[in-house]
C-alpha cells in the first residue's frame, strides 16, 4: 500500500476522512445533462417507445430558477436539480423535473418539497410534469416515493418515480450496457472514499472505465467526458495511482485516447479560471488581485511540471517505451524525458 493510501485508510478508520470539498452537485448535473437520453432509458424501460429523442431535449435552467429560487436553497443541496423539456412519440410535450439528493440527505419534508416544486411548475407553465427523485446516499438514507395528505374530507396522493443508487447490485449495473448505470456505480464507489484503501478505489474506477470502453457504443468525446467525471468524482489523492489510471486508459483504448488527457483538461480548466481572475483584477486596477493571480498561475505551472515529471518517471520505470514515444504520449519534448531519465540514473 502506498503511503498516501495508508494515510487515507487510517483517517477513514479513525473518523471522518480528510477529503477535499468536491462540487459533487455540479459534477452530477453536468454528467446527467451529457447523458440524459441514457438516463431516461435507465429510468424508463420503455423509453424508446415513449420519447421522441430525435426531436431533441431542452434544459430549462432559467425556468427552474424561477421555481426554486436561491432563497429556497439550502447550501448547495439542490444544485443538481434539472428541469427538462422532452417530446413523446405522439407529439405531446412533457417537462421532467429531476431532483438529486446529494450524499445522504434525509430531509423529513422531502416528499412535500417535491410535491411543491411539481405544483409550482404546473401552476406557472401549465404543462404536465414528470418528477424523478435520485438518491445518492448510503443505505440509511430515507428515500420516499410519494407525498400523501389527509384532511377531514380532502386527501391528496402524489406519487413520483424514485431511484436509489443501491437499488441494483453492482453486477447488474456493470451488465446493463448503459452509461448511466456506470454513473450510478461511480456514485456508489464515491461513498467509500476514506473507508477503503485508495488502491481498492482505483481498481473499481478502472473496472468502470474498462466496462464503458468495452461497450463500444460511445464516441471518443463521450468517453473522455465520462473519464474526467470518473476521475474527479471518485477522488484519489495518490498522484502515482492517478498516473497509472491514465496509462491504463491509454492501454485499453489501444492508444486512441491520450494518456494525459484527464490532466490536460484539468490544467486547461484551472488555467482558464486563473486567467479570468487575472483579467478581472486588471479591469478593476487592483494590483493585489493581479499579483495573487500571477502567483497562482506560477503555482499551477509548477504543479503541472511536477505532475508531468512524475508521469514520465512512471512511464520510464513501468514500460519499455522509447524517449520519443514517452514524449509523444506525455505531450512534451524529448529533452524533458531525457532530463528525467538522467535524474533517475543519478539516483
C-alpha positions in Angstrom: 0.0 0.0 0.0 1.4 3.5 -0.9 2.0 6.0 1.9 -0.9 8.2 0.7 -3.3 5.3 0.5 -2.4 4.1 4.0 -2.9 7.5 5.5 -6.2 7.8 3.7 -7.4 4.4 5.1 -6.1 5.3 8.6 -8.1 8.5 8.5 -11.2 6.6 7.4 -10.9 4.2 10.3 -10.3 7.0 12.8 -13.2 9.1 11.8 -14.4 11.4 9.1 -11.8 11.3 6.2 -10.0 14.5 5.4 -11.3 14.6 1.8 -11.2 18.0 0.0 -14.5 19.5 -0.8 -15.9 18.4 -4.2 -18.6 20.0 -6.2 -20.5 16.7 -6.4 -23.6 18.6 -7.3 -22.1 20.3 -10.3 -20.3 17.1 -11.5 -23.6 15.2 -11.4 -25.6 17.9 -13.1 -23.0 18.1 -15.9 -22.8 14.3 -16.4 -26.7 14.0 -16.3 -27.0 16.6 -19.0 -24.5 15.0 -21.2 -26.1 11.6 -20.9 -29.8 12.5 -20.5 -31.2 10.1 -23.2 -29.4 7.2 -21.5 -30.7 8.4 -18.1 -34.2 8.2 -19.5 -33.5 4.7 -20.9 -32.2 3.7 -17.4 -35.3 5.1 -15.6 -37.9 4.0 -18.2 -37.6 0.5 -19.6 -39.9 1.6 -22.5 -38.1 4.9 -23.1 -37.6 4.4 -26.9 -41.3 3.7 -27.2 -42.2 6.8 -25.2 -39.8 9.6 -26.1 -39.1 11.2 -29.4 -35.3 11.5 -28.9 -34.6 12.9 -32.5 -36.9 15.8 -31.7 -34.4 17.0 -29.1 -34.1 17.7 -25.4 -34.1 21.2 -23.9 -32.7 22.1 -20.5 -34.8 24.8 -18.8 -32.4 26.2 -16.2 -33.9 29.7 -16.2 -37.4 28.3 -15.7 -36.2 26.1 -12.9 -34.6 29.0 -11.1 -38.0 30.7 -11.0 -39.5 27.6 -9.4 -36.7 27.0 -6.9 -35.2 30.5 -6.2 -32.0 31.0 -4.3 -33.9 31.8 -1.1 -35.3 28.3 -1.1 -32.0 26.6 -1.4 -30.1 25.1 1.5 -26.3 25.4 1.0 -25.8 23.5 -2.3 -28.4 20.8 -1.6 -30.3 21.3 -4.8 -27.8 22.5 -7.4 -28.1 19.1 -9.2 -31.8 19.7 -10.0 -32.8 19.7 -13.7 -35.9 20.8 -15.5 -36.0 19.3 -18.9 -38.4 19.5 -21.9 -38.9 16.4 -24.0 -41.3 15.2 -26.6 -43.3 12.0 -26.7 -43.7 9.9 -29.9 -47.3 11.0 -30.1 -46.1 14.6 -30.4 -47.0 15.7 -26.8 -44.7 17.9 -24.9 -43.6 16.8 -21.4 -41.4 18.5 -18.8 -39.3 16.4 -16.4 -38.2 17.6 -13.0 -35.1 15.6 -11.9 -34.1 16.1 -8.3 -30.9 14.6 -6.9 -30.3 14.3 -3.2 -26.6 14.5 -2.8 -24.8 12.1 -0.5 -27.0 11.1 2.3 -29.5 13.8 2.9 -32.7 12.6 4.7 -35.0 15.6 4.8 -38.2 14.7 6.5 -40.0 17.3 4.3 -38.6 15.9 1.1 -41.7 14.5 -0.4 -43.7 17.7 0.4 -40.9 19.7 -1.2 -41.0 17.6 -4.4 -44.8 18.0 -4.5 -44.4 21.7 -4.0 -42.0 22.0 -6.9 -44.2 19.9 -9.2 -47.2 22.1 -8.4 -45.3 25.3 -8.9 -44.2 24.2 -12.4 -47.7 23.1 -13.4 -49.2 26.3 -12.0 -46.8 28.7 -13.7 -46.2 27.0 -17.0 -49.4 24.9 -17.4 -47.5 21.8 -18.7 -47.6 18.2 -17.4 -44.7 17.4 -15.1 -43.0 14.1 -14.6 -40.9 14.1 -11.4 -37.9 11.8 -10.8 -36.0 11.7 -7.5 -32.5 10.3 -7.4 -31.0 9.4 -4.0 -27.2 9.1 -3.8 -26.6 8.4 -0.1 -25.8 5.2 1.8 -28.3 2.5 2.9 -29.5 4.6 5.8 -30.8 7.4 3.5 -34.6 7.9 3.7 -36.0 7.8 0.1 -39.7 8.5 0.0 -41.6 8.0 -3.3 -44.9 9.7 -2.6 -46.5 12.6 -0.7 -49.8 11.9 1.0 -52.1 14.4 2.7 -55.3 13.5 4.6 -57.7 16.2 5.8 -61.3 15.7 7.0 -62.9 15.2 3.7 -59.9 16.1 1.5 -56.9 13.9 0.6 -54.1 14.1 -1.8 -51.8 11.4 -3.2 -48.8 12.5 -5.2 -46.6 9.6 -6.5 -43.3 10.1 -8.3 -40.6 8.0 -9.8 -37.7 7.5 -7.4 -34.4 5.6 -7.6 -31.6 5.0 -5.1 -28.1 4.1 -6.2 -28.2 0.9 -4.1 -31.4 -0.4 -5.8 -29.3 -2.5 -8.2 -26.5 -4.9 -7.4 -23.0 -4.0 -8.7 -23.0 -6.8 -11.2 -26.4 -5.7 -12.6 -25.1 -2.2 -13.2 -21.9 -3.4 -15.0 -24.0 -5.7 -17.2 -26.6 -3.0 -18.3 -24.7 -1.6 -21.3 -25.9 1.9 -20.3 -23.5 4.7 -19.4 -25.9 5.9 -16.7 -25.5 2.6 -14.9 -21.8 3.3 -14.7 -22.6 6.8 -13.3 -24.7 5.1 -10.6 -21.8 2.8 -9.9 -19.4 5.7 -9.6 -21.7 7.3 -7.0 -21.7 4.1 -5.0 -17.9 3.9 -5.1 -17.5 7.5 -4.1 -19.3 6.7 -0.8 -16.3 4.5 0.1 -13.7 7.3 0.0 -11.7 7.3 3.2 -13.2 4.0 4.2 -11.2 1.7 2.0 -7.6 1.9 0.6 -7.1 4.1 -2.4 -5.8 1.1 -4.4 -9.2 -0.6 -4.0 -11.0 2.6 -5.2 -8.5 2.8 -8.1 -9.3 -0.8 -9.1 -13.0 -0.1 -9.0 -12.5 3.1 -11.0 -10.5 1.2 -13.7 -13.2 -1.5 -13.9 -15.9 1.1 -14.5 -13.8 2.7 -17.2 -12.9 -0.6 -18.9 -16.6 -1.6 -18.9 -17.6 1.6 -20.6 -14.9 1.4 -23.2 -15.7 -2.3 -23.9 -19.3 -1.5 -24.8 -18.0 0.2 -28.0 -21.3 2.3 -28.0 -19.9 5.7 -27.3 -17.7 8.1 -29.3 -14.3 9.4 -28.1 -15.8 12.7 -26.8 -18.4 10.9 -24.7 -15.8 8.6 -23.3 -13.3 11.4 -22.4 -16.0 13.4 -20.7 -17.1 10.4 -18.6 -13.5 9.6 -17.7 -13.0 13.2 -16.5 -16.1 12.8 -14.4 -15.0 9.4 -13.1 -11.5 10.7 -12.1 -13.0 13.8 -10.3 -15.9 12.1 -8.7 -14.0 9.0 -7.3 -11.4 11.2 -5.7 -7.9 9.7 -5.2 -5.0 11.7 -3.7 -2.2 9.5 -4.8 -0.6 11.0 -7.9 1.1 7.7 -8.8 -2.2 5.9 -8.8 -3.7 8.6 -11.0 -0.8 8.3 -13.4 -1.3 4.6 -13.6 -5.0 5.2 -14.3 -4.1 7.4 -17.3 -1.7 4.7 -18.5 -4.4 2.1 -18.1 -6.8 4.1 -20.2 -4.2 4.5 -22.9 -3.6 0.8 -23.0 -7.2 -0.4 -23.0 -8.1 2.0 -25.8 -5.2 1.0 -27.9 -3.8 4.5 -27.8 -6.9 6.1 -29.2 -7.3 8.3 -26.1 -4.2 10.1 -24.9 -2.9 9.1 -21.5 -2.6 12.6 -20.2 -6.0 13.8 -21.5 -7.5 13.9 -18.0 -4.7 16.0 -16.6 -4.6 18.2 -19.7 -8.3 19.1 -19.4 -7.9 19.8 -15.7 -4.9 22.0 -16.4 -6.9 23.9 -19.1 -9.8 24.5 -16.7 -7.5 25.6 -14.0 -5.6 28.0 -16.2 -8.8 29.4 -17.7 -10.2 30.2 -14.3 -6.9 31.8 -13.2 -6.7 33.8 -16.4 -10.2 35.1 -15.8 -9.2 36.1 -12.3 -6.2 37.9 -13.7 -8.4 39.7 -16.3 -10.8 40.8 -13.6 -8.0 42.1 -11.4 -6.6 44.2 -14.3 -10.0 45.6 -15.3 -10.5 46.8 -11.7 -7.0 48.0 -11.4 -6.5 46.1 -8.2 -2.8 45.3 -8.1 -3.2 42.9 -5.2 -5.5 40.7 -7.3 -3.2 40.7 -10.2 -0.2 39.7 -8.1 -2.2 36.9 -6.5 -3.4 35.7 -9.9 0.1 35.7 -11.2 1.3 33.7 -8.2 -1.5 31.2 -8.8 -0.5 30.9 -12.4 3.1 30.3 -11.4 2.0 27.7 -8.8 -0.2 26.0 -11.3 2.6 25.8 -13.8 5.0 24.4 -11.2 2.3 21.8 -10.2 1.9 20.9 -13.9 5.6 20.4 -14.3 5.8 18.2 -11.2 2.9 16.0 -12.4 4.4 15.7 -15.8 7.8 14.6 -14.5 6.1 12.2 -12.1 4.1 10.7 -15.0 7.3 10.4 -17.1 9.1 8.7 -14.3 6.3 6.1 -14.0 6.4 5.5 -17.8 10.2 5.0 -17.7 10.0 2.6 -14.8 6.9 0.6 -16.0 7.3 0.5 -19.7 9.9 -0.2 -22.4 8.8 2.9 -24.5 11.5 5.0 -26.1 12.0 8.6 -25.1 10.3 9.7 -28.3 7.2 7.6 -27.5 7.0 8.8 -23.9 7.4 12.4 -25.1 4.6 12.0 -27.6 2.3 10.4 -25.0 3.1 13.0 -22.4 2.9 15.8 -24.9 6.2 17.2 -24.0 9.7 17.3 -25.6 12.3 14.5 -25.8 14.7 16.8 -23.9 12.4 16.8 -20.9 12.1 13.0 -21.0 15.9 12.7 -21.3 16.3 15.0 -18.3 14.0 12.9 -16.2 15.8 9.7 -17.2 19.2 11.3 -16.3 17.8 12.2 -12.8 16.7 8.6 -12.3 20.2 7.4 -13.4 21.9 9.6 -10.9 19.9 8.1 -8.1 
